[in-house]
Amino acid sequence: MTRWQFDENMIQMLQSIVGKQFLSFEMDSSVEGQSYGTARLIFDNTAILLKNEEEEIAMFENDDVPYVEASKFTCSISNPELPFSPGIVNAAVKKREINEIVTDVEIISDTIKGVEHGIDIIIDMAVVIRTEKHAYTFSKSHVWFDEAIYVNIDKDMENICPVLSDLSLWNNDGEWNVTIGRSVRIL
């Protein structure tokens, strides 16, 4: 199985924000509701830089070219005192004030399987930060090389990125027998 997922350190980082004040998030303002490649989430005494960047990732188990450039979520600690650097050079920064307590964090993952073509991939598709008032979803699209981070408030993942969109992308225009499952992991 190929895993396009947050590693254990990143999971612990996201887990650590439960109970903290979600102060704000920052992103580029080039397109409404999305940020190219990076967004910064600011909490009480820390900030997390969320990235969705391309890297070489195994896609097919039985392929002559086993790696493709695909976008993958990562996160790291960021200094909230320093200015946010958007993924687009010289793009204006948009800051959204939140000031709500984080009640839980979820990671939404899609599992894509196509036995006869060697596809067995799990992809972390979104991070959902739930507060006492709202659910803030930072997600990828179903297109594996899309580096945008889509930001939605109080919107279900199935409405943001339907599993059927994943299926139409991965089944090679209906030629392959591919199954897709979606799971939610509460941290």
Backbone hydrogen bonds in HBPLUS format (Angstrom, degrees):
<---DONOR---> <-ACCEPTOR-->    atom                        ^
c    i                          cat <-CA-CA->   ^        H-A-AA   ^      H-
h    n   atom  resd res      DA  || num        DHA   H-A  angle D-A-AA Bond
n    s   type  num  typ     dist DA aas  dist angle  dist       angle   num
A0002-THR N   A0120-ASP O   2.80 MM 118  6.19 164.9  1.83 160.9 164.3     1
A0122-ILE N   A0002-THR O   2.89 MM 120  6.36 151.8  1.97 162.7 172.0     2
A0004-TRP N   A0122-ILE O   2.76 MM 118  5.99 168.9  1.77 169.5 172.5     3
A0124-ASP N   A0004-TRP O   2.98 MM 120  6.35 165.0  2.00 153.7 151.5     4
A0010-MET N   A0007-ASP O   3.10 MM   3  5.34 118.5  2.50 102.1 116.8     5
A0011-ILE N   A0007-ASP O   2.96 MM   4  6.28 154.2  2.03 153.2 161.5     6
A0012-GLN N   A0008-GLU O   2.96 MM   4  6.22 160.9  2.00 150.7 155.0     7
A0013-MET N   A0009-ASN O   2.98 MM   4  6.19 149.3  2.07 140.1 149.0     8
A0014-LEU N   A0010-MET O   2.94 MM   4  6.25 158.9  1.99 151.0 155.5     9
A0015-GLN N   A0011-ILE O   2.84 MM   4  6.06 153.0  1.91 148.9 157.5    10
A0016-SER N   A0012-GLN O   2.96 MM   4  6.08 142.6  2.10 142.9 151.7    11
A0017-ILE N   A0014-LEU O   3.36 MM   3  5.77 163.1  2.39 108.7 113.5    12
A0018-VAL N   A0015-GLN O   3.25 MM   3  5.96 168.9  2.26 120.5 123.8    13
A0020-LYS N   A0017-ILE O   2.98 MM   3  5.29 162.2  2.01 129.9 132.7    14
A0019-GLY N   A0102-VAL O   2.82 MM  83  5.13 158.1  1.87 135.1 142.6    15
A0102-VAL N   A0020-LYS O   2.84 MM  82  5.63 166.6  1.86 165.5 168.1    16
A0044-ASP N   A0021-GLN O   3.07 MM  23  5.27 119.2  2.46 138.6 151.3    17
A0022-PHE N   A0100-GLU O   2.63 MM  78  5.29 168.9  1.64 164.3 162.1    18
A0099-ASN N   A0022-PHE O   2.79 MM  77  5.43 117.3  2.18 133.5 149.4    19
A0100-GLU N   A0022-PHE O   3.22 MM  78  5.29 154.1  2.29 131.2 134.9    20
A0023-LEU N   A0042-ILE O   2.84 MM  19  5.56 129.9  2.09 137.0 151.5    21
A0098-ILE N   A0023-LEU O   2.67 MM  75  5.09 169.9  1.68 142.0 138.3    22
A0099-ASN N   A0023-LEU O   3.22 MM  76  4.34 139.0  2.40  97.1 108.8    23
A0024-SER N   A0042-ILE O   3.28 MM  18  5.24 160.5  2.32 134.1 137.7    24
A0042-ILE N   A0024-SER O   2.79 MM  18  5.24 173.6  1.80 157.6 157.8    25
A0025-PHE N   A0096-ARG O   3.05 MM  71  5.44 145.5  2.18 139.1 149.6    26
A0096-ARG N   A0025-PHE O   2.86 MM  71  5.44 168.3  1.87 164.9 168.6    27
A0026-GLU N   A0040-ARG O   2.73 MM  14  5.06 153.2  1.80 146.6 155.9    28
A0040-ARG N   A0026-GLU O   2.91 MM  14  5.06 161.6  1.94 140.5 146.7    29
A0027-MET N   A0094-LYS O   2.97 MM  67  5.40 150.9  2.06 149.5 158.8    30
A0094-LYS N   A0027-MET O   2.69 MM  67  5.40 174.4  1.70 169.0 170.9    31
A0029-SER N   A0092-ALA O   2.89 MM  63  5.59 145.1  2.01 150.2 150.3    32
A0034-GLN N   A0031-VAL O   3.30 MM   3  5.80 156.7  2.36 137.2 133.7    33
A0151-VAL N   A0033-GLY O   2.84 MM 118  5.21 169.4  1.85 138.2 141.9    34
A0035-SER N   A0149-ILE O   2.84 MM 114  5.19 148.2  1.94 141.6 152.3    35
A0149-ILE N   A0035-SER O   2.77 MM 114  5.19 158.9  1.81 153.2 160.7    36
A0037-GLY N   A0147-GLU O   2.92 MM 110  5.03 137.6  2.10 128.5 136.2    37
A0052-ASN N   A0037-GLY O   2.96 MM  15  4.84 154.3  2.03 127.3 131.0    38
A0039-ALA N   A0050-LEU O   2.92 MM  11  5.27 147.2  2.03 150.6 158.0    39
A0050-LEU N   A0039-ALA O   2.79 MM  11  5.27 159.3  1.83 167.6 171.9    40
A0041-LEU N   A0048-ILE O   2.83 MM   7  5.15 168.6  1.85 154.0 156.0    41
A0048-ILE N   A0041-LEU O   2.79 MM   7  5.15 159.3  1.83 151.1 157.8    42
A0043-PHE N   A0046-THR O   2.80 MM   3  5.30 170.4  1.81 164.1 165.4    43
A0078-SER N   A0047-ALA O   2.81 MM  31  5.02 160.1  1.85 137.2 135.9    44
A0049-LEU N   A0076-SER O   2.75 MM  27  5.28 164.4  1.77 161.9 165.3    45
A0076-SER N   A0049-LEU O   3.05 MM  27  5.28 142.6  2.20 133.8 145.3    46
A0051-LYS N   A0074-THR O   2.87 MM  23  5.25 175.6  1.87 151.1 151.9    47
A0074-THR N   A0051-LYS O   2.95 MM  23  5.25 149.6  2.04 142.5 146.5    48
A0053-GLU N   A0072-LYS O   3.28 MM  19  5.59 139.4  2.45 147.2 136.3    49
A0072-LYS N   A0053-GLU O   2.93 MM  19  5.59 148.7  2.03 131.0 134.8    50
A0055-GLU N   A0070-ALA O   2.90 MM  15  5.64 146.5  2.01 139.7 143.9    51
A0070-ALA N   A0055-GLU O   3.00 MM  15  5.64 168.2  2.01 153.3 152.4    52
A0057-ILE N   A0068-VAL O   2.86 MM  11  5.52 162.5  1.89 156.8 160.0    53
A0068-VAL N   A0057-ILE O   2.93 MM  11  5.52 157.1  1.99 143.6 146.8    54
A0059-MET N   A0066-PRO O   3.12 MM   7  6.15 144.4  2.25 144.9 154.1    55
A0061-GLU N   A0118-GLY O   2.87 MM  57  4.85 171.3  1.87 137.2 140.0    56
A0071-SER N   A0144-TRP O   2.64 MM  73  5.84 162.9  1.67 155.3 160.4    57
A0082-LEU N   A0079-ASN O   3.15 MM   3  5.69 154.4  2.22 114.8 121.4    58
A0091-ALA N   A0088-ILE O   3.11 MM   3  5.48 156.4  2.17 135.9 131.9    59
A0103-THR N   A0130-ARG O   2.69 MM  27  5.61 156.9  1.75 139.4 147.6    60
A0104-ASP N   A0130-ARG O   3.37 MM  26  5.29 162.2  2.41 129.3 131.2    61
A0130-ARG N   A0104-ASP O   2.86 MM  26  5.29 164.7  1.89 165.9 168.3    62
A0187-LEU N   A0105-VAL O   2.80 MM  82  5.51 172.8  1.81 166.4 168.8    63
A0106-GLU N   A0128-VAL O   2.86 MM  22  4.98 159.2  1.90 145.3 152.0    64
A0128-VAL N   A0106-GLU O   2.85 MM  22  4.98 166.2  1.86 142.6 147.0    65
A0107-ILE N   A0185-ARG O   2.88 MM  78  5.18 153.3  1.95 142.7 151.5    66
A0185-ARG N   A0107-ILE O   2.88 MM  78  5.18 165.3  1.90 148.0 153.0    67
A0108-ILE N   A0126-ALA O   2.94 MM  18  5.07 160.9  1.98 137.3 143.7    68
A0125-MET N   A0108-ILE O   2.68 MM  17  5.57 147.1  1.78 149.6 161.3    69
A0126-ALA N   A0108-ILE O   3.21 MM  18  5.07 147.5  2.32 139.5 140.5    70
A0109-SER N   A0183-SER O   2.90 MM  74  5.33 160.5  1.94 149.0 155.6    71
A0183-SER N   A0109-SER O   2.85 MM  74  5.33 160.4  1.88 155.4 161.3    72
A0110-ASP N   A0123-ILE O   2.87 MM  13  5.30 155.7  1.92 150.7 155.5    73
A0123-ILE N   A0110-ASP O   2.82 MM  13  5.30 163.8  1.84 156.6 161.5    74
A0111-THR N   A0181-GLY O   2.77 MM  70  5.14 159.5  1.81 151.8 158.6    75
A0181-GLY N   A0111-THR O   2.96 MM  70  5.14 155.0  2.02 141.8 150.0    76
A0112-ILE N   A0121-ILE O   2.77 MM   9  5.20 158.7  1.82 154.2 161.3    77
A0121-ILE N   A0112-ILE O   2.92 MM   9  5.20 160.6  1.96 151.9 157.1    78
A0113-LYS N   A0179-THR O   2.93 MM  66  5.29 164.3  1.95 155.2 159.4    79
A0179-THR N   A0113-LYS O   2.81 MM  66  5.29 160.0  1.85 153.5 160.0    80
A0114-GLY N   A0119-ILE O   2.80 MM   5  4.68 158.6  1.84 136.9 134.8    81
A0117-HIS N   A0114-GLY O   3.04 MM   3  5.60 148.6  2.14 115.4 124.9    82
A0119-ILE N   A0114-GLY O   3.04 MM   5  4.68 171.8  2.05 133.4 131.8    83
A0118-GLY N   A0115-VAL O   3.19 MM   3  5.23 169.5  2.20 108.9 112.0    84
A0140-LYS N   A0125-MET O   2.78 MM  15  5.33 148.9  1.87 162.2 167.3    85
A0127-VAL N   A0138-PHE O   2.90 MM  11  5.30 156.5  1.96 145.1 151.6    86
A0138-PHE N   A0127-VAL O   2.89 MM  11  5.30 169.3  1.90 156.8 160.1    87
A0129-ILE N   A0136-TYR O   2.82 MM   7  5.09 164.9  1.84 148.4 150.4    88
A0136-TYR N   A0129-ILE O   2.87 MM   7  5.09 173.3  1.88 141.6 143.4    89
A0131-THR N   A0134-HIS O   2.80 MM   3  5.34 168.2  1.81 169.2 170.9    90
A0154-ASP N   A0135-ALA O   2.76 MM  19  4.91 167.2  1.77 151.4 156.0    91
A0137-THR N   A0152-ASN O   2.79 MM  15  5.15 171.6  1.80 162.5 163.9    92
A0152-ASN N   A0137-THR O   2.95 MM  15  5.15 159.2  1.99 146.9 153.5    93
A0139-SER N   A0150-TYR O   2.87 MM  11  5.08 163.0  1.90 146.0 150.7    94
A0150-TYR N   A0139-SER O   2.80 MM  11  5.08 167.8  1.81 150.0 151.7    95
A0146-ASP N   A0143-VAL O   3.09 MM   3  5.54 167.3  2.11 121.2 125.3    96
A0159-ASN N   A0156-ASP O   2.93 MM   3  5.41 139.6  2.09 111.1 122.4    97
A0160-ILE N   A0156-ASP O   3.15 MM   4  6.53 135.0  2.37 140.5 153.3    98
A0160-ILE N   A0157-MET O   3.02 MM   3  4.84 126.9  2.31  92.5 107.3    99
A0161-CYS N   A0157-MET O   2.78 MM   4  5.85 173.8  1.79 166.1 165.1   100
A0165-SER N   A0162-PRO O   2.93 MM   3  5.37 137.9  2.11 108.9 120.2   101
A0166-ASP N   A0163-VAL O   3.01 MM   3  5.04 113.7  2.47  96.6 112.4   102
A0167-LEU N   A0163-VAL O   2.89 MM   4  6.24 159.9  1.93 153.6 159.6   103
A0168-SER N   A0164-LEU O   2.97 MM   4  6.14 161.9  2.00 145.5 149.2   104
A0169-LEU N   A0165-SER O   3.15 MM   4  6.33 144.1  2.29 141.0 150.2   105
A0169-LEU N   A0166-ASP O   3.11 MM   3  5.21 124.8  2.43  97.3 111.6   106
A0170-TRP N   A0166-ASP O   2.94 MM   4  6.15 162.1  1.97 159.1 163.7   107
A0171-ASN N   A0167-LEU O   2.95 MM   4  5.83 143.0  2.09 153.9 159.8   108
A0176-TRP N   A0171-ASN O   2.95 MM   5  4.80 168.9  1.96 144.5 141.5   109
A0175-GLU N   A0172-ASN O   3.15 MM   3  5.43 163.7  2.18 110.4 115.4   110
